[in-house]
């Protein structure tokens, strides 16, 4: 299987490291400023490009992994789809619903597969937590805390028109995961504190099934603090807890006792990329397509709108 990578930033590096251990050939890498330094970091023997369309035309690819900034997704996906290639698109699918719907139309019209990289669904501890039986859903809590992402070219994360801010770029991990676990959200109420290169947000979710969720996301942590994440899923018959700072990947408390297990060896990135590769090879649809990614983006945008207005917002209100 022949893959091209669009982008040479942090996520492209994460994906490239996984491809190096997979039965996949990275044969082309594209960056507007040139991917030479990136290629020196990985022994792919891949060709260098500065234009995505030219890479897709010349490199005899099966698919393209898009790891470019969020605001570029529409144009990059269009160039890939017009060449009949399948697309792996790093989350979020886009920064606005208009762009997300345009991406969905592009891949549908071209008849190509598009998988959106909501990696938390593939992280072993999170996936196991979803699969454990805890009875009827009650309360969920998810936290994701990080220093400000200053690795983006041109400091694009600090431009909320391009990155979408902490709800759209960071909290969407947990918003997507909780929606995947417990279904549609009826309304969201959010608060946010924002400075030029710091942002911290809270969102309370009311699910249609009556459960309540709490999501906290931060780009305001000290540089010395690594990315950390926490999860609790509580039902009427059990509790699942995960903390990335804890050696125990997750714990399950029931009337029968306590179960503690560790995560499997493969990372979430490896698992999602292996799934995408298998879909390309088998001609099947991926688990996370544009429709699921759009629903999660709509929820993140509802949180953003709630924080702006200071009042609850129903995701279905977010139509543009």
C-alpha positions in Angstrom: 0.0 0.0 0.0 1.4 3.4 -1.1 0.7 6.4 1.1 1.4 10.1 0.7 1.5 12.4 3.7 0.3 16.0 3.3 1.9 18.1 6.1 5.1 17.8 8.1 4.1 19.1 11.5 3.6 17.3 14.8 0.7 15.0 13.7 2.5 14.1 10.5 5.5 13.0 12.6 3.2 10.9 14.9 1.7 9.2 11.9 5.0 8.7 10.1 6.4 7.0 13.2 3.5 4.5 13.1 3.7 3.9 9.3 7.4 3.0 9.8 6.3 0.0 11.8 3.4 -1.0 9.5 3.2 -2.8 6.1 2.8 0.5 4.4 5.1 2.4 2.0 5.3 6.2 2.5 6.4 7.1 -1.0 5.7 10.9 -1.0 5.5 13.8 1.5 4.2 17.3 0.7 4.7 20.6 2.5 4.5 24.1 0.9 7.8 25.0 2.4 9.4 21.7 1.4 9.5 18.4 3.4 13.3 17.9 3.2 13.9 18.1 6.9 11.0 15.9 7.7 12.3 13.3 5.2 15.7 13.3 6.9 14.0 12.3 10.1 12.4 9.2 8.5 14.1 6.7 6.3 11.2 6.3 3.9 13.0 7.1 0.6 10.0 9.1 -0.2 9.7 11.8 -2.9 9.4 15.5 -1.8 6.6 17.8 -3.0 5.4 21.3 -2.3 2.0 20.9 -4.0 -0.6 18.3 -3.0 -2.2 18.1 -6.4 1.1 17.4 -8.1 2.0 14.8 -5.5 -1.4 13.0 -6.1 -0.9 13.1 -9.9 2.7 12.0 -9.9 3.3 9.6 -7.0 1.0 6.6 -7.9 -0.6 6.6 -4.5 -3.4 4.5 -3.0 -4.3 7.1 -0.3 -3.2 10.4 1.3 -2.9 11.1 5.0 -3.8 14.8 5.5 -2.1 16.3 8.5 -2.3 19.9 7.5 -3.8 22.8 9.6 -7.6 22.7 10.0 -8.3 25.7 7.8 -6.6 24.1 4.8 -8.6 20.8 4.9 -11.1 21.7 2.2 -8.6 22.5 -0.5 -6.3 19.6 0.4 -9.1 17.1 0.4 -10.4 18.4 -2.9 -7.0 17.9 -4.5 -6.8 14.4 -3.2 -10.3 13.4 -4.1 -10.1 14.8 -7.6 -7.3 12.2 -8.2 -9.5 9.4 -7.0 -7.5 8.7 -3.8 -8.8 7.7 -0.4 -8.3 10.2 2.4 -7.3 10.0 6.0 -8.1 13.4 7.5 -6.8 14.4 10.9 -9.4 15.8 13.2 -11.3 18.1 13.4 -12.8 17.5 9.9 -12.9 21.3 9.5 -13.3 24.5 11.5 -16.9 25.3 10.3 -19.9 23.3 9.4 -19.9 24.9 5.9 -16.4 23.5 5.3 -17.2 20.2 6.9 -20.2 19.7 4.7 -18.2 20.7 1.6 -15.6 18.0 2.4 -18.4 15.5 2.8 -19.8 16.5 -0.7 -16.3 16.4 -2.2 -15.6 12.8 -1.1 -19.1 11.6 -1.9 -19.0 13.0 -5.4 -15.6 11.5 -6.1 -16.6 8.2 -4.7 -13.5 7.9 -2.3 -13.3 6.9 1.3 -12.7 9.5 4.0 -11.7 8.6 7.5 -11.4 11.3 10.1 -8.8 10.8 12.8 -10.7 10.8 16.1 -8.0 8.9 17.7 -9.4 8.6 21.2 -11.9 6.0 19.9 -8.9 3.8 19.2 -6.9 4.4 22.4 -7.0 0.9 24.2 -8.0 2.2 27.6 -10.8 4.4 26.3 -12.1 1.7 24.0 -12.1 -0.8 26.8 -13.9 1.7 29.1 -16.7 2.1 26.5 -17.1 -1.7 26.2 -17.3 -2.4 29.9 -20.8 -2.9 31.4 -21.7 -0.3 33.9 -25.5 -0.3 33.6 -27.5 2.7 32.5 -25.4 5.8 31.9 -25.4 8.3 34.7 -22.5 10.8 34.8 -19.4 11.1 32.6 -16.3 13.3 33.3 -13.4 13.9 30.9 -10.4 16.2 31.2 -7.7 17.0 28.7 -5.0 19.4 29.9 -2.1 20.7 27.8 0.3 23.6 27.4 -0.5 25.8 24.5 0.3 24.1 21.1 3.1 26.4 19.9 4.3 23.9 17.2 1.9 25.1 14.5 3.4 26.8 11.5 2.8 30.5 11.6 1.3 30.1 15.2 -2.0 29.1 13.6 -3.4 27.6 16.8 -3.4 31.1 18.3 -5.6 32.3 15.4 -9.1 31.0 16.5 -10.5 31.7 13.0 -8.0 29.0 11.8 -7.8 26.6 14.7 -11.3 26.9 16.1 -10.0 27.3 19.7 -9.8 24.9 22.6 -13.3 23.4 22.1 -13.0 22.7 18.4 -9.4 21.5 18.4 -8.8 19.9 21.9 -12.1 19.3 23.7 -13.5 17.7 20.5 -11.5 14.5 21.4 -13.7 14.0 24.5 -16.9 15.4 23.0 -16.6 12.9 20.2 -15.8 10.1 22.5 -18.6 10.7 24.9 -21.1 11.1 22.1 -19.8 7.8 20.7 -20.3 6.2 24.1 -23.7 7.6 25.2 -25.3 9.0 22.1 -26.7 12.4 21.0 -26.4 15.4 23.2 -29.6 17.5 23.9 -27.8 20.7 25.0 -24.5 22.0 26.1 -23.6 24.8 28.5 -20.0 26.1 28.4 -17.6 28.5 30.0 -14.2 29.6 28.6 -11.3 31.9 29.6 -9.2 33.0 26.7 -6.0 35.0 26.3 -3.6 35.3 23.3 -1.9 32.0 23.8 -3.8 30.4 26.6 -7.4 29.0 26.8 -9.3 26.9 29.3 -12.9 25.7 28.8 -15.6 23.7 30.6 -18.7 22.2 29.0 -21.6 20.5 30.7 -23.6 18.1 28.4 -27.1 16.8 28.8 -27.5 13.7 26.8 -30.8 12.7 25.2 -30.8 9.6 27.4 -30.8 11.8 30.5 -27.2 11.3 31.4 -24.9 14.2 32.2 -21.4 14.8 31.0 -18.6 17.2 32.0 -15.7 18.0 29.7 -12.7 20.2 30.7 -10.1 21.2 28.2 -7.0 23.4 28.6 -4.4 25.1 26.6 -3.2 27.0 29.6 -0.9 24.6 31.4 2.8 25.3 32.1 5.3 24.2 29.5 6.7 21.7 32.1 3.4 19.8 32.2 2.8 17.2 29.5 -0.5 16.4 28.0 -2.7 14.6 30.6 -6.1 13.1 30.3 -8.7 11.7 32.6 -12.0 9.8 32.2 -14.8 8.6 34.4 -18.0 6.8 33.2 -20.5 6.1 36.0 -23.7 4.1 35.6 -26.2 2.5 37.9 -24.2 -0.7 38.0 -20.5 0.4 38.0 -17.8 3.0 37.5 -14.9 3.1 35.1 -12.0 5.4 35.7 -8.9 6.3 33.7 -6.0 8.7 34.5 -3.1 9.0 32.1 -0.9 9.9 35.2 -1.8 6.7 36.9 0.1 3.5 36.2 -3.2 1.6 36.1 -4.8 2.3 32.7 -8.3 1.8 34.0 -10.2 0.5 37.0 -13.7 -1.1 37.2 -15.6 -1.1 40.5 -18.6 -3.4 40.8 -20.3 -5.4 43.5 -18.0 -8.3 42.7 -14.8 -6.3 43.4 -12.2 -4.2 41.6 -10.6 -5.0 38.2 -7.4 -3.2 37.2 -5.9 -3.7 33.7 -3.2 -2.1 31.6 -3.5 -0.9 28.0 -2.4 -3.0 25.1 0.9 -2.4 23.4 -0.4 -0.7 20.2 -1.1 3.0 20.4 -4.4 4.6 19.4 -2.6 6.1 16.4 -1.4 2.7 15.2 -4.9 1.2 15.6 -6.7 4.0 13.7 -4.1 3.9 10.9 -4.2 0.1 10.6 -8.0 0.4 10.4 -7.8 3.0 7.6 -5.3 0.8 5.7 -7.5 -2.2 6.0 -10.5 -0.2 4.7 -8.5 1.0 1.7 -7.3 -2.5 0.9 -10.7 -4.2 1.4 -12.9 -1.5 -0.1 -14.9 -1.1 3.1 -16.1 2.1 4.8 -14.1 3.3 7.9 -15.6 3.5 11.4 -15.4 7.3 11.6 -16.5 8.9 8.4 -17.6 12.5 7.6 -21.1 12.2 9.1 -19.7 11.2 12.6 -17.0 13.8 12.4 -19.6 16.5 11.5 -21.8 15.6 14.4 -18.9 16.0 16.8 -17.8 19.2 15.2 -21.4 20.5 15.6 -21.2 19.7 19.3 -17.9 21.5 19.7 -19.3 24.5 17.9 -22.3 24.4 20.2 -20.0 24.6 23.2 -18.2 27.5 21.6 -21.5 29.3 20.9 -22.6 28.7 24.5 -19.4 30.1 25.9 -19.9 33.2 23.7 -23.6 33.7 24.8 -23.4 32.5 28.4 -26.5 30.3 27.9 -27.2 26.6 27.0 -27.2 25.7 23.3 -28.7 22.7 21.5 -26.3 21.3 18.9 -29.1 21.2 16.3 -29.2 25.1 16.6 -25.8 25.2 15.0 -26.6 25.1 11.3 -23.9 27.5 10.1 
